[in-house]
Amino acid sequence: MSKEENNSKNSKKEPKKDEHKKSKTEVENSKTKANEEKKPESLESKLQRNLTQLQKEKDDLEDKFLRSQAEMQNMQNRYNKERAQLIKYESQSLAKDVLPAMDNLERALATKVDDEASKQLKKGVQMTLDSLVKAMKDHGISEIIAEGVKFDPNLHQAVQTVAAENDDQKDHVVRVLQKGYLYKDRTLRPAMVVVAQ
């Protein structure tokens, strides 16, 4: 190979080296620019970001805590209300079971008696009924006043209707077939009545 050819090859290679050097320099410059753009966060901004994040977490936890407290309070209130209802109406089923016995005692008292032994027996039945009525009243059970009052479907059960003698008697109870009872503020058993129409 001649010197000229060798020189031309070298001259061709040299610009390539320069190009390579330039591109390496450009890469380093771009890295430096990128590093400058990615400046490390200052301590103050890091602390501010952490503080904001911790404040948000605290608010979330506080909200969850308050919701849990409210839910617990609601459960406690619901439990207390249900318990009060159970205590208030604890004798209801017993009273319902005793009412038929009271009805039978009243039917026994409605029969006519002639001899002295029957009168004594009737007197004993009356005393038993009076004791039951007193015990029922002591526990909040009272008879529903029905005869002559305006018909109330919450308190009365109409089993028959009759023609009213006058306008004042319309929609009023004219006869009680079976007594009704209230237990505190609840209807324990509605009165079975005849209503004038």
C-alpha positions as CSV (number, residue, x, y, z in Angstrom):
1,M,0.0,0.0,0.0
2,S,1.2,3.4,-0.8
3,K,1.6,6.2,1.7
4,E,-1.2,8.1,0.1
5,E,-3.6,5.3,0.4
6,N,-2.5,4.8,4.0
7,N,-2.9,8.5,4.7
8,S,-6.3,8.5,3.2
9,K,-7.4,5.6,5.4
10,N,-6.0,7.3,8.4
11,S,-7.7,10.5,7.5
12,K,-10.9,8.6,7.1
13,K,-10.4,7.1,10.5
14,E,-9.5,10.2,12.3
15,P,-12.7,12.0,11.6
16,K,-14.5,9.0,12.9
17,K,-12.5,9.2,16.1
18,D,-13.4,12.9,16.4
19,E,-17.1,12.1,15.7
20,H,-16.9,9.4,18.4
21,K,-15.3,11.9,20.8
22,K,-18.0,14.5,20.0
23,S,-20.8,12.1,20.5
24,K,-19.2,10.9,23.8
25,T,-19.0,14.6,24.9
26,E,-22.6,15.2,23.8
27,V,-23.7,12.2,25.9
28,E,-21.8,13.4,28.9
29,N,-23.3,16.9,28.5
30,S,-26.8,15.5,28.2
31,K,-26.2,13.4,31.3
32,T,-25.0,16.4,33.2
33,K,-28.1,18.4,32.1
34,A,-30.3,15.5,33.2
35,N,-28.6,15.3,36.5
36,E,-29.0,19.1,36.9
37,E,-32.7,18.7,36.1
38,K,-33.0,15.9,38.6
39,K,-31.5,17.9,41.4
40,P,-31.7,16.2,44.7
41,E,-34.8,17.2,46.6
42,S,-34.0,19.6,49.4
43,L,-34.4,18.4,52.9
44,E,-37.2,20.9,53.6
45,S,-39.3,19.7,50.6
46,K,-38.8,16.1,51.7
47,L,-39.9,16.9,55.2
48,Q,-42.9,18.9,53.9
49,R,-44.0,16.0,51.7
50,N,-43.6,13.5,54.6
51,L,-45.5,15.8,56.9
52,T,-48.4,16.1,54.3
53,Q,-48.5,12.3,53.9
54,L,-48.4,11.7,57.7
55,Q,-51.2,14.3,58.2
56,K,-53.3,12.5,55.6
57,E,-52.8,9.2,57.3
58,K,-53.6,10.7,60.7
59,D,-56.8,12.2,59.3
60,D,-57.8,8.8,57.8
61,L,-57.1,7.0,61.0
62,E,-59.0,9.6,63.0
63,D,-62.0,9.3,60.7
64,K,-61.9,5.5,61.0
65,F,-61.7,5.8,64.8
66,L,-64.7,8.2,64.9
67,R,-66.7,6.0,62.7
68,S,-65.9,3.0,64.9
69,Q,-66.9,4.9,68.0
70,A,-70.2,6.0,66.5
71,E,-70.9,2.4,65.4
72,M,-70.2,1.1,68.9
73,Q,-72.4,3.8,70.4
74,N,-75.2,2.9,68.0
75,M,-74.9,-0.8,68.9
76,Q,-75.0,0.1,72.6
77,N,-78.1,2.3,72.1
78,R,-79.8,-0.4,70.1
79,Y,-79.0,-3.1,72.7
80,N,-80.3,-0.8,75.5
81,K,-83.5,-0.1,73.6
82,E,-84.1,-3.8,72.9
83,R,-83.4,-4.7,76.5
84,A,-85.8,-2.0,77.8
85,Q,-88.5,-3.3,75.4
86,L,-88.0,-6.9,76.7
87,I,-88.1,-5.7,80.3
88,K,-91.2,-3.5,79.7
89,Y,-93.1,-6.3,78.0
90,E,-91.7,-9.3,79.9
91,S,-95.1,-10.4,81.3
92,Q,-97.0,-10.2,78.0
93,S,-97.0,-14.0,77.2
94,L,-98.0,-14.9,80.7
95,A,-100.8,-12.4,80.7
96,K,-102.1,-13.8,77.4
97,D,-102.1,-17.3,78.9
98,V,-104.0,-16.1,82.0
99,L,-106.8,-14.3,80.1
100,P,-108.7,-17.4,79.1
101,A,-108.8,-18.5,82.8
102,M,-110.2,-15.1,83.7
103,D,-112.8,-15.4,81.0
104,N,-113.9,-18.8,82.4
105,L,-114.1,-17.4,85.9
106,E,-116.4,-14.6,84.6
107,R,-118.6,-17.2,82.8
108,A,-118.8,-19.2,86.0
109,L,-119.9,-16.0,87.9
110,A,-122.6,-15.4,85.3
111,T,-124.5,-18.5,86.2
112,K,-127.4,-18.4,88.6
113,V,-127.2,-20.3,91.8
114,D,-130.0,-21.3,94.2
115,D,-128.6,-23.2,97.2
116,E,-126.2,-22.0,99.9
117,A,-123.3,-24.2,98.8
118,S,-123.4,-22.8,95.3
119,K,-123.5,-19.3,96.6
120,Q,-120.4,-20.0,98.7
121,L,-118.6,-21.5,95.7
122,K,-119.6,-18.5,93.6
123,K,-118.2,-16.2,96.3
124,G,-114.9,-18.1,96.1
125,V,-114.8,-17.8,92.3
126,Q,-115.4,-14.0,92.7
127,M,-112.5,-13.7,95.2
128,T,-110.2,-15.6,92.8
129,L,-111.2,-13.4,89.9
130,D,-110.7,-10.2,92.0
131,S,-107.2,-11.4,92.9
132,L,-106.3,-12.1,89.3
133,V,-107.6,-8.7,88.2
134,K,-105.6,-6.9,90.9
135,A,-102.4,-8.8,90.0
136,M,-103.0,-7.9,86.3
137,K,-103.4,-4.2,87.1
138,D,-100.3,-4.3,89.3
139,H,-98.4,-5.5,86.2
140,G,-99.8,-2.9,83.8
141,I,-102.6,-4.9,82.3
142,S,-106.0,-3.2,82.2
143,E,-109.4,-3.9,80.6
144,I,-110.3,-2.0,77.4
145,I,-113.4,0.1,77.9
146,A,-115.6,-0.8,75.0
147,E,-119.3,-0.6,75.5
148,G,-120.8,2.7,74.4
149,V,-117.5,4.1,72.9
150,K,-116.7,4.8,69.3
151,F,-115.3,1.7,67.5
152,D,-111.5,1.7,67.3
153,P,-110.0,-1.0,65.1
154,N,-106.8,-0.9,67.2
155,L,-108.7,-1.8,70.4
156,H,-111.8,-3.5,69.2
157,Q,-112.6,-6.5,66.9
158,A,-116.0,-6.2,65.3
159,V,-117.6,-9.7,65.0
160,Q,-121.1,-8.5,64.3
161,T,-122.9,-5.3,63.2
162,V,-126.5,-4.2,64.0
163,A,-128.6,-1.4,62.8
164,A,-128.1,1.8,64.7
165,E,-131.1,3.2,66.6
166,N,-130.0,6.8,66.1
167,D,-127.2,8.8,64.4
168,D,-125.3,9.1,67.7
169,Q,-125.1,5.4,68.0
170,K,-123.5,4.9,64.6
171,D,-120.0,3.4,64.6
172,H,-120.2,2.8,68.4
173,V,-119.9,-0.4,70.3
174,V,-123.3,-1.6,71.5
175,R,-122.3,-4.9,73.1
176,V,-119.1,-6.6,74.3
177,L,-118.9,-10.3,73.6
178,Q,-115.4,-10.8,75.1
179,K,-113.4,-8.3,77.1
180,G,-110.2,-6.9,75.6
181,Y,-107.1,-6.0,77.5
182,L,-104.2,-3.5,77.2
183,Y,-100.7,-4.3,78.4
184,K,-99.1,-0.9,79.2
185,D,-99.4,0.8,75.8
186,R,-100.0,-2.4,73.7
187,T,-103.2,-4.1,72.8
188,L,-102.8,-7.5,74.5
189,R,-106.2,-8.8,73.2
190,P,-108.8,-6.7,71.3
191,A,-112.3,-6.6,72.7
192,M,-114.7,-8.7,70.6
193,V,-117.7,-6.4,70.0
194,V,-121.0,-5.7,68.2
195,V,-121.0,-2.4,66.4
196,A,-123.9,-0.3,65.3
197,Q,-124.0,0.8,61.7
